[in-house]
Amino acid sequence: MAPSPGHSRLRLPVTGPEVSFHHFFPDGPMPVPTRAILRDLLPAKAVKRCPPVTVGSSYGWLLFPPTSFAVRWVKEGLEFALMDDDGRIGSWQVLDSGRPGRHPGTEAALAGVPEHRLEELREALGDGGVPLVDPNPADPREFQIFTGVTVRTAPGWASLVRPIPNLPVPPDTHDVVDGVVETAWYGNGLPVMVRLRSRDEIVRFARSTPIAAIQPVPVAAFAAENSVATTGEPGLGNWDEDEWERFVTTRRRRLDSLPGSYRRAMHAHHHEAPPEQD
């Protein structure tokens, strides 16, 4: 059957966020596509048969800390220590406003900068080098990680920084706070805001373990002037014919006795032959 001009994915817009990444540190871990390690994050059945979970989990890129470190929320505030690749923690220091935890690789980063850019860069950085962990002066549980990664998106696109979708974290560790950065024009290193859950617990961040996901989103999706939804009267008796037909059609497919009903319905909608089962 020939694809329908209205539904075929071949006819969907091909323009996208056009994401590009750069890193401040010469040995900094670059973001990787989430789908590249999807099978390590999800049960095999979800990857094969549940497109909503698979797409929701694999959309975007994974972001890593620029170096390994540990933090803990104590009575005095937030403590910070660098950590080696074997997980050994160095000496602790208490952080406060204006005294963040520093990345040890500032000089290595500056060494690769052309001479004509050095003065401008030092002016942009200020005194003390690059902050790795910058505490929230109003709340000792919260801090910002300077990832060293800059993200550029096409005009009209932004970057949603959020927890890694569908990946649970141990209960006494931390939460990544969702944030949207307009990366079409914002050129600073992408920040990740973290909130610790428990006092006196050591929380480790290894440079080999992703801490957050970057998901491109169109600015129009969150612009206040576009945040208008059409709301019908509650109750089945008030549904119009189109909404009723859409519900009944997809609900019947949902009651299909075979697994993967949404997956088959999605391919049918786009007039594509479903892929072979593994």
Secondary structure by P-SEA (a helix, b strand, c coil): cccccccccccccccccbbbbbbcccccccccccccccccccccccccccaaaaaaaccbbbbbbccccccccccccbbbbbbcccccccbbbbbcccccccccccccccccccccaaaaaaaaaccccccccccccccccbbbbcccbbbbbcccbbbbbccccccccccccbbbbbbbbccccccccbbbbbbbccccbbbbbbcccccbbbbbbbcccccccccbbbbcccccccccaaaaaaaaaaaaaaaccccaaaaaaaaaaacccccccc
